[in-house]
Amino acid sequence: MPSFTVPPVVTFVLLLILASTATACTEHDKHSLLGFLAELSRDGGLAMSWRDNGTDCCEWEGITCNEDGAVTKVSLGSKGLEGRISPSLADLTSLLHVNLSYNSFFGGLPRELMSSGSTIVLDVSFSRLNGPLPELPSLVTTDRPLQVLNISSNQLGSEFPSATWKMMKNLIALNASNNSFTGYMPSSLCIGSPSLTLLDLCYNQLSGDIPTTLGDCSKLKVLKVGHNNLNGTLPVEIFRATLLEYLSFPNNGLQGELDGAQMVKLSNLLTLDLGGNNFSGNIPESIGQLRRLEELHLGNNNMSGKLPSTLSNCKNLKTIDLKINNFNGDIGKVNFATLQNLKSLDLMRNNLSGVLPESIYSCSNLTALRLSVNHFHGEISLRIGNLKHLSFLSLVRNSFTNITKTLHALKSCRNISTLLIGRNFMNEAMPQDEVIDGFQNLQYLSVHDCSLTGKIPIWLSKLTNLKILGVYSNQLTGPMPSWINSLNHLFHLNVSNNSLTGEIIITLMQMPMFKSDKAGIYSEQGLLDLGVITYATDLSPLQYRIGSTWPKVLNLGKNKFTGVIPQEIGHLKALLYLNLSSNNFYGEIPQTIGNLTNLQRLDLSNNHLTGEIPASLQTLHFLSEFNISNNDLEGPIPTTGQLSTFQASTFNGNPKLCSSLLLNHCDLVEAPPISIISAKQCSNKVIFVIAFGVFFAVGVLYDQLVLFRYFG
C-alpha cells in the first residue's frame, strides 16, 4: 500500500483552524489573576507577560487552563515574587493546583485560599509567610476538596488550628513543618481527615501529649513530629496505625519504655526515629520482627541493657544510631554479617566493652562507623581493610592497642576521609614507618591524647588531601617538619601540648590555606547527621558539624619552641585562631600580627616576650579572646580599639605594663614633673657653683706648683 504524506501547507492550515476554535480564558479569571499581580511589590517579570491585554491569559507565564479556557493551575514557584498573596486567587473557580513556593511574601495565607471550593493542591512552602494559620469557621459544613497542603518552612505561628481539619475530609498530605506553631497536636486530624497519609509537624513548638486519636489514622504512612516540646509516653493506640512506614518523634521530651508487644504491629515500618528523648529500658527482642526496618534511631536517650541479638534479623537495616545511651556489655551477640545493607553504625558514648566482633568487618557497605567513648579493647583486625566503602571511622577514647598495626590495616580503606583514633594506644610510639601509604582521600586525622612518643612522622607528608590535623596532647619531640607547607589543603593544625622544640620554621609561615581567603570546607557526603568533636584548645571542646565551614587554626601552644616570633607571621592573613602560648618565645611581638585582621582568638601568654604591645593589634576588630599574660611586656596598654575591651587578667604577669585597668597606673611611672624654684634659690645655687669652681681651680694650681718644686 502506498504511503500517504500530508503536505506541510495542509498541516499548517489545520493548526490554524484548531487554534481559532480554542477557547481563550474568561474575563473573570483574567481579572482575578491581575488582582493577584496588583498585590505584588516585586513581580519577578510577570507584568511583562500578564499585562499584555492582547494575550490570552492561558498563555501567561505559570498559568495552565483547561479546554474550556478556565484557569486550572498557577505555578509560580521560585519566581522572586514579593508582596501579599491576594485572596483573588480563590475566585478562580476551576483552580486545582497552586504552587507559590520559594518566594518572599509577607502576611499570612488568605483564608479564602484555604477554603477554596476547587483547589486540591496548595503549596506555599519556603515563602516567608507569617502570622496565624486561618481557622476555618465551624459553621462551614461543605467538605473542602483540598488533598495536599504544604505550608512548611515559613514563619507561621500562634496555636495550630484544630477545627479546620474537620472540614478537610479529603486531605491526604499535610506538611506544616519548620514554623513556630504552638499549642497541642490537634486530636481531630485523623477523625476529620480519614484519608490522611502524610503528617509532618516537625520543627515547631507544639507541646502536651501525643493524641491517642492518631491510632485512627488507618491510612497514615508518614508521621513526623520531631523537634517540638511534646511529653508523656508513646501511646499504645498509635500502633493501631499499622500502615505506618515512617514513625519519627526525635528531640522531644517523651519518656517510658518501648513496648515490644505493640511495636511488632508496625510490620511495614521502614524508619523508627525516637532519638533525643528520655526513653529508658532495653531495646525489645521483638525488634527483630520488623523485617522491613531500614533506619533505627534511638540515640540520645536513657536506654540501657545489651544489644539484642535479634537485630541481626533486620537484614534491610541501613542505619543504626544508638549513641549517647547506657547500653553495656559485649556486642558480639549481634551477627553483623547478616546486615549487608548497613551503611552507618553509631554506638558513641555508651558502656559497651569487649573486642570488636569479626562479623562487623563483613558489613561491606559500611561507610560510617563510630565506636568512640566506650570500653572496647584489643587490636583492630586486619580484616577492617575489607570495608572498601568506609569513609568515617571514630575509635576515640577506648583502649585499643597497636597503632602501627591499625594504620597498616586502615590504609586499605581507600575511601576513608575521616579518621579519629585519639585516646587509645597509650604510651606507644608514633609510627615512623615510611611505607604507611594509602589514605589518598583522608581529610581529617586526629591522633590526640595518646601520650605517643617520637617525632611528627614523615608519612603525614603523603596525605595530600589533608585538611585537619590534630596530634595534640602527646609526647612528641623534635622540630616542626620542613615539609609542612606541602600540605596544600591543610587549614586546621593543632600540635599543642607536646615537647616540640626549635624555632618557628619559615615554611610554617607559607601554609597556603593560612594565607588564602578560600573557605576551610570539610565535607562528608551522606554523613550530615554525624557531629565531630574536636578540641581546638586545651580547655574547651568545640563541636563542628560535618559539611560546615571550619575555623582556620594554628595551635603551637604548650611546647618548647624558642626564638623570636617571625615577622612573616603576618602573611597568615586567613587565620581565625593563633595560639603560641606556653613556649619559650622571646623578643618583641611582631607588628605584622596586626595584618591578621580575621583573628578571633590570639594567645601569646606564658612566654618571655618583651617590649611594648604593638599599636597594630588595635586593628584586630574581630578579636573576642586575647591573652598576653605572664610575659615581660612594658609600656601603656592601648586605650582605643579592640584591646581596650578586655579584662585585666588578659595582661596579668607583666609588671611593667600600665593602664587604668591595672594596679600599675601609667601616671605613676611617667617622668616626675619639673619643680619650680624661686629666683633667690636659683641665685644662691649659682654663687655656690662659681665659688666651688674658683676654689677647685686654685687648689689644683697650688698642687702643680708644689709638685714642680720637688720633682721639676
Secondary structure as GFF3:
##gff-version 3
##sequence-region A 1 712
A	DSSP	alpha_helix	8	21	.	.	.	ID=ss1
A	DSSP	alpha_helix	27	38	.	.	.	ID=ss2
A	DSSP	beta_strand	40	42	.	.	.	ID=ss3
A	DSSP	alpha_helix	46	50	.	.	.	ID=ss4
A	DSSP	three_ten_helix	57	59	.	.	.	ID=ss5
A	DSSP	beta_strand	63	65	.	.	.	ID=ss6
A	DSSP	beta_strand	71	75	.	.	.	ID=ss7
A	DSSP	beta_strand	82	83	.	.	.	ID=ss8
A	DSSP	three_ten_helix	87	91	.	.	.	ID=ss9
A	DSSP	beta_strand	97	99	.	.	.	ID=ss10
A	DSSP	beta_strand	104	105	.	.	.	ID=ss11
A	DSSP	alpha_helix	111	114	.	.	.	ID=ss12
A	DSSP	beta_strand	121	123	.	.	.	ID=ss13
A	DSSP	beta_strand	130	132	.	.	.	ID=ss14
A	DSSP	beta_strand	148	150	.	.	.	ID=ss15
A	DSSP	beta_strand	155	157	.	.	.	ID=ss16
A	DSSP	three_ten_helix	163	167	.	.	.	ID=ss17
A	DSSP	beta_strand	173	175	.	.	.	ID=ss18
A	DSSP	alpha_helix	189	192	.	.	.	ID=ss19
A	DSSP	beta_strand	198	200	.	.	.	ID=ss20
A	DSSP	beta_strand	207	208	.	.	.	ID=ss21
A	DSSP	three_ten_helix	212	216	.	.	.	ID=ss22
A	DSSP	beta_strand	222	224	.	.	.	ID=ss23
A	DSSP	beta_strand	229	233	.	.	.	ID=ss24
A	DSSP	three_ten_helix	236	240	.	.	.	ID=ss25
A	DSSP	beta_strand	246	248	.	.	.	ID=ss26
A	DSSP	beta_strand	253	257	.	.	.	ID=ss27
A	DSSP	alpha_helix	260	263	.	.	.	ID=ss28
A	DSSP	beta_strand	271	273	.	.	.	ID=ss29
A	DSSP	beta_strand	278	281	.	.	.	ID=ss30
A	DSSP	three_ten_helix	285	289	.	.	.	ID=ss31
A	DSSP	beta_strand	295	297	.	.	.	ID=ss32
A	DSSP	beta_strand	302	305	.	.	.	ID=ss33
A	DSSP	three_ten_helix	309	313	.	.	.	ID=ss34
A	DSSP	beta_strand	319	321	.	.	.	ID=ss35
A	DSSP	beta_strand	326	330	.	.	.	ID=ss36
A	DSSP	three_ten_helix	336	338	.	.	.	ID=ss37
A	DSSP	beta_strand	344	346	.	.	.	ID=ss38
A	DSSP	beta_strand	351	354	.	.	.	ID=ss39
A	DSSP	three_ten_helix	358	362	.	.	.	ID=ss40
A	DSSP	beta_strand	368	370	.	.	.	ID=ss41
A	DSSP	beta_strand	375	379	.	.	.	ID=ss42
A	DSSP	three_ten_helix	382	386	.	.	.	ID=ss43
A	DSSP	beta_strand	392	394	.	.	.	ID=ss44
A	DSSP	beta_strand	399	401	.	.	.	ID=ss45
A	DSSP	alpha_helix	403	410	.	.	.	ID=ss46
A	DSSP	beta_strand	418	420	.	.	.	ID=ss47
A	DSSP	beta_strand	444	446	.	.	.	ID=ss48
A	DSSP	beta_strand	453	454	.	.	.	ID=ss49
A	DSSP	three_ten_helix	458	462	.	.	.	ID=ss50
A	DSSP	beta_strand	468	470	.	.	.	ID=ss51
A	DSSP	beta_strand	475	478	.	.	.	ID=ss52
A	DSSP	three_ten_helix	482	486	.	.	.	ID=ss53
A	DSSP	beta_strand	492	494	.	.	.	ID=ss54
A	DSSP	beta_strand	499	502	.	.	.	ID=ss55
A	DSSP	three_ten_helix	506	510	.	.	.	ID=ss56
A	DSSP	alpha_helix	512	515	.	.	.	ID=ss57
A	DSSP	beta_strand	531	534	.	.	.	ID=ss58
A	DSSP	beta_strand	542	545	.	.	.	ID=ss59
A	DSSP	beta_strand	553	555	.	.	.	ID=ss60
A	DSSP	beta_strand	560	564	.	.	.	ID=ss61
A	DSSP	three_ten_helix	567	571	.	.	.	ID=ss62
A	DSSP	beta_strand	577	579	.	.	.	ID=ss63
A	DSSP	beta_strand	584	588	.	.	.	ID=ss64
A	DSSP	three_ten_helix	591	595	.	.	.	ID=ss65
A	DSSP	beta_strand	601	603	.	.	.	ID=ss66
A	DSSP	beta_strand	608	611	.	.	.	ID=ss67
A	DSSP	three_ten_helix	615	619	.	.	.	ID=ss68
A	DSSP	beta_strand	625	627	.	.	.	ID=ss69
A	DSSP	beta_strand	632	636	.	.	.	ID=ss70
A	DSSP	three_ten_helix	642	645	.	.	.	ID=ss71
A	DSSP	three_ten_helix	648	651	.	.	.	ID=ss72
A	DSSP	beta_strand	656	658	.	.	.	ID=ss73
A	DSSP	three_ten_helix	666	668	.	.	.	ID=ss74
A	DSSP	alpha_helix	679	711	.	.	.	ID=ss75
###
